[in-house]
Amino acid sequence: MTYDIDDSIGQLRAKIKALGIADNTYLVVMSDNGGTGGGPRRASDGALNAGKGSLHEGGIRVPFFAEGPGIAAGALSRESITGCDLYPTFCDWAGAPIPDGLAGISLAGHLSGKQHSLNERALLFHYPHYGQGPRQKPQSALILGDYKVLYDWESQSIQLF
């Protein structure tokens, strides 16, 4: 899978360059959730705890990268973001107004290096149902900075990471 996505992104980058639109095109790649958490014929999340359907790191920490005008090559950020941040970012890049009341924020300033912090905002995740694996159970997680609180609705336990 890693080879396939790397190859596909390489083809996209080559086509964007060949079309002469690299100076006004952004390429954004983000996964939707973690792998399946290991096991026979399942993806492994490596050192990350748990996987798909869990609010542990293996279920919600996913790859994201963006390149385009104003984004420095090789830049790295450790800020937490969500998919909700993509629409406001695209609006910002397009010069369109960002609608009020959206859950996400624009990442344009952060990706360009003009905004270093995303203001220590809290991120809330909620998985309201049972899934196929033992860790796929109702959970909520709140992330603020380097801290995460995980609440297990079944056992009513709280973990701080």
C-alpha positions as CSV (number, residue, x, y, z in Angstrom):
1,M,0.0,0.0,0.0
2,T,2.8,2.4,0.8
3,Y,4.5,1.7,-2.5
4,D,1.2,2.2,-4.4
5,I,0.4,5.5,-2.7
6,D,3.9,6.8,-3.2
7,D,3.8,5.8,-6.9
8,S,0.3,7.4,-7.4
9,I,1.4,10.6,-5.7
10,G,4.5,10.7,-7.9
11,Q,2.4,10.3,-11.0
12,L,0.1,13.2,-9.8
13,R,3.1,15.4,-9.1
14,A,4.6,14.7,-12.5
15,K,1.3,15.5,-14.3
16,I,0.8,18.7,-12.3
17,K,4.3,19.8,-13.4
18,A,3.8,18.7,-17.0
19,L,0.6,20.7,-17.2
20,G,2.5,23.8,-15.9
21,I,0.0,24.3,-13.0
22,A,2.4,23.6,-10.1
23,D,2.5,27.4,-9.2
24,N,-1.2,27.5,-8.4
25,T,-2.0,23.9,-7.4
26,Y,-2.1,22.3,-4.0
27,L,-1.7,18.6,-3.4
28,V,-3.2,17.4,-0.1
29,V,-3.1,13.8,1.1
30,M,-4.7,12.6,4.3
31,S,-5.8,9.1,5.5
32,D,-9.2,8.7,7.0
33,N,-8.4,6.6,10.1
34,G,-5.9,4.0,11.4
35,G,-5.2,0.5,10.2
36,T,-7.0,-2.5,11.5
37,G,-4.6,-3.0,14.4
38,G,-2.7,-6.1,13.3
39,G,-3.6,-9.7,13.0
40,P,-3.8,-12.1,10.0
41,R,-4.0,-10.2,6.7
42,R,-4.5,-6.9,8.5
43,A,-2.5,-3.7,8.5
44,S,-0.3,-3.0,11.5
45,D,-0.2,0.3,13.2
46,G,3.3,-0.4,14.3
47,A,4.2,1.4,17.5
48,L,0.8,3.1,17.8
49,N,-1.7,1.6,20.3
50,A,-4.8,-0.1,18.8
51,G,-6.2,0.6,15.3
52,K,-9.3,1.4,13.3
53,G,-12.4,2.0,15.4
54,S,-10.3,3.0,18.5
55,L,-9.6,6.4,19.8
56,H,-6.1,5.3,20.8
57,E,-3.3,6.7,18.6
58,G,-3.5,3.8,16.2
59,G,-7.1,4.7,15.3
60,I,-6.9,8.5,15.0
61,R,-3.3,9.5,14.2
62,V,-3.0,9.4,10.4
63,P,-0.6,10.7,7.8
64,F,-1.2,14.1,6.3
65,F,0.8,16.1,3.9
66,A,0.3,19.1,1.6
67,E,2.4,20.8,-1.0
68,G,1.9,23.9,-3.1
69,P,2.5,27.6,-3.4
70,G,3.9,29.0,-0.2
71,I,4.5,25.6,1.5
72,A,8.2,25.1,2.2
73,A,9.6,21.8,0.9
74,G,10.4,19.4,3.8
75,A,8.6,21.5,6.4
76,L,7.3,19.5,9.4
77,S,4.6,20.2,11.9
78,R,3.5,18.3,15.0
79,E,0.3,20.2,15.4
80,S,-2.9,18.1,15.7
81,I,-5.4,18.7,12.9
82,T,-8.6,17.0,11.7
83,G,-10.4,16.5,8.4
84,C,-12.7,19.3,9.4
85,D,-9.8,21.7,8.8
86,L,-9.6,20.9,5.1
87,Y,-12.6,22.8,3.9
88,P,-11.7,26.1,5.6
89,T,-8.1,25.7,4.3
90,F,-9.3,25.2,0.7
91,C,-11.6,28.2,1.0
92,D,-8.6,30.3,2.3
93,W,-6.4,29.1,-0.6
94,A,-9.1,29.9,-3.1
95,G,-9.7,33.4,-1.7
96,A,-13.3,32.4,-0.8
97,P,-14.9,33.5,2.5
98,I,-14.8,30.8,5.2
99,P,-18.3,30.2,6.4
100,D,-19.1,30.9,10.1
101,G,-19.8,28.1,12.4
102,L,-17.5,25.5,10.9
103,A,-15.8,22.9,13.2
104,G,-12.5,23.3,11.5
105,I,-10.0,26.1,11.0
106,S,-7.9,27.1,8.1
107,L,-4.4,25.6,8.1
108,A,-3.2,27.9,5.3
109,G,-1.2,30.2,7.6
110,H,0.3,27.3,9.5
111,L,1.3,25.4,6.3
112,S,2.9,28.6,4.9
113,G,4.9,29.1,8.1
114,K,3.2,32.4,8.9
115,Q,1.3,30.9,11.9
116,H,3.4,28.7,14.1
117,S,0.8,27.4,16.5
118,L,-2.9,26.5,16.1
119,N,-3.7,28.2,19.4
120,E,-3.7,25.1,21.5
121,R,-7.3,24.3,20.5
122,A,-9.0,21.2,21.9
123,L,-10.0,18.4,19.5
124,L,-12.9,16.1,20.4
125,F,-13.4,12.6,19.0
126,H,-16.4,10.3,19.7
127,Y,-16.8,6.7,18.7
128,P,-20.4,5.9,19.8
129,H,-20.8,2.2,19.0
130,Y,-19.3,-1.2,19.2
131,G,-17.2,-2.6,16.3
132,Q,-15.6,-5.9,15.4
133,G,-12.5,-5.8,17.6
134,P,-12.2,-5.7,21.4
135,R,-11.0,-2.1,21.3
136,Q,-13.9,-1.0,19.1
137,K,-16.3,0.1,21.8
138,P,-18.0,3.4,22.7
139,Q,-15.3,5.9,23.6
140,S,-14.7,9.7,23.6
141,A,-11.3,11.4,23.5
142,L,-10.3,15.0,24.1
143,I,-6.9,16.2,23.0
144,L,-5.3,19.5,24.1
145,G,-1.7,20.1,23.3
146,D,0.4,17.1,24.3
147,Y,-2.4,15.6,26.5
148,K,-5.3,13.3,25.7
149,V,-8.1,12.1,27.9
150,L,-9.8,8.9,26.8
151,Y,-13.2,8.0,28.3
152,D,-14.5,4.4,27.9
153,W,-18.3,4.5,28.1
154,E,-18.6,0.8,28.8
155,S,-16.3,0.7,31.9
156,Q,-16.6,4.4,32.7
157,S,-12.9,4.5,33.0
158,I,-10.7,7.5,32.2
159,Q,-7.1,7.4,30.9
160,L,-4.8,10.3,30.6
161,F,-2.0,10.2,28.1
